[in-house]
């Protein structure tokens, strides 16, 4: 299945200090993190609250994460993000990796996520991540 990303419509866009969260009309939520930033605990908490406040209790999120160049995540934000209760509303995360550092961090997170009812995979391209998210079955 090939998706032309330029045909996706953004239903809502929320700008944060270090990122933008776009809710697309195809059911994917796109988290775009800026270049040269560190995701802090406060940023992770804010992202969680944005998602929680829009969650309908039925259809779980399919999140496409696009970290910027030289983006990092603090230990506190990583710990916050791996708590199972905080991931209950997420079906899957597709992370576009841009560097070896991203790959190492995502591998670390995937090991924690495996024990939860959420999938996480990394991709070298945005298009492959979108295809995977759209192909997932709701029950997991």
C-alpha positions in Angstrom: 0.0 0.0 0.0 1.5 3.3 -1.0 0.3 6.5 0.7 0.8 9.9 -0.8 1.6 11.9 2.3 0.9 15.2 0.6 -2.8 14.1 0.3 -3.2 13.7 4.1 -5.3 16.5 5.7 -4.4 17.8 9.1 -7.5 17.9 11.3 -5.8 19.6 14.2 -2.3 20.9 14.9 -0.9 21.6 18.4 2.4 23.4 18.8 4.6 22.8 21.8 7.9 24.2 22.9 10.0 21.5 21.1 7.4 19.8 18.9 4.3 19.9 16.8 1.5 17.3 17.1 -0.6 16.9 14.0 -3.8 14.8 14.0 -4.3 13.5 10.4 -7.6 12.5 8.8 -6.3 9.0 8.2 -6.1 8.2 11.9 -2.4 8.8 12.3 -1.0 11.3 14.9 2.3 12.8 13.7 4.7 14.0 16.4 7.4 16.2 14.8 10.2 17.1 17.1 12.5 20.0 16.3 16.2 19.8 15.6 18.8 20.3 18.3 16.5 19.8 21.3 16.2 17.6 24.3 12.8 16.2 25.2 12.5 16.9 28.9 10.1 15.4 31.5 7.9 18.5 31.2 7.7 18.1 27.3 6.8 14.4 27.7 4.1 15.2 30.3 2.7 17.9 28.0 2.6 15.6 25.0 0.8 12.9 27.1 -1.8 15.5 28.3 -2.5 16.6 24.7 -3.1 13.0 23.6 -5.1 12.1 26.8 -7.4 15.1 26.4 -8.3 14.1 22.8 -8.6 10.3 23.4 -12.1 9.0 22.8 -11.6 5.8 24.8 -12.1 3.6 21.8 -9.7 4.1 18.9 -6.1 3.9 20.0 -3.5 6.2 18.6 -1.2 5.3 15.7 1.7 7.7 16.3 4.4 8.6 13.7 7.4 10.1 15.6 9.8 12.2 13.6 12.7 13.2 15.8 14.7 16.2 14.6 18.4 16.1 13.9 20.5 15.9 17.1 17.3 15.4 19.2 17.7 13.6 22.5 15.5 12.6 25.4 16.2 12.9 29.1 16.2 9.9 31.3 13.2 11.3 33.2 11.2 11.7 30.0 12.2 8.1 28.9 11.1 6.8 32.3 7.8 8.7 32.1 7.2 7.5 28.5 7.6 3.8 29.3 5.0 3.6 32.1 2.3 1.1 30.8 -0.6 3.2 32.0 0.6 6.1 29.9 0.7 3.9 26.8 -2.7 2.3 27.2 -4.3 4.7 24.6 -1.6 4.0 22.0 -1.8 1.1 19.5 1.6 1.7 18.0 4.5 4.1 17.6 6.5 4.2 14.3 9.7 6.1 14.8 11.7 7.5 11.9 15.4 7.1 12.9 17.9 9.6 11.5 21.0 8.6 13.4 22.8 5.9 15.3 21.9 7.7 18.5 18.2 7.6 17.6 18.5 3.9 16.8 20.2 3.1 20.2 17.5 5.1 22.1 14.6 3.5 20.2 16.0 0.0 20.7 16.2 0.7 24.4 12.6 1.9 24.5 11.4 -1.1 22.4 12.7 -3.5 25.1 10.4 -1.8 27.7 7.5 -1.5 25.3 7.5 -5.2 24.4 5.9 -5.9 27.8 3.0 -3.6 27.1 0.0 -3.7 24.9 1.6 -1.3 22.4 3.8 -1.9 19.4 6.9 0.1 18.5 9.1 -0.1 15.4 11.7 2.1 13.9 11.9 3.0 10.2 14.4 4.6 7.9 11.6 6.5 6.0 8.4 8.3 7.0 6.5 6.5 4.2 7.4 3.0 5.5 6.3 4.0 9.0 3.0 5.3 7.7 2.3 2.1 5.7 3.0 0.0 8.8 0.7 2.1 11.1 -2.1 2.0 8.6 -1.8 -1.8 8.1 -2.1 -2.6 11.8 -5.2 -4.3 13.2 -6.9 -2.6 16.1 -6.8 -5.5 18.5 -3.4 -6.1 20.0 
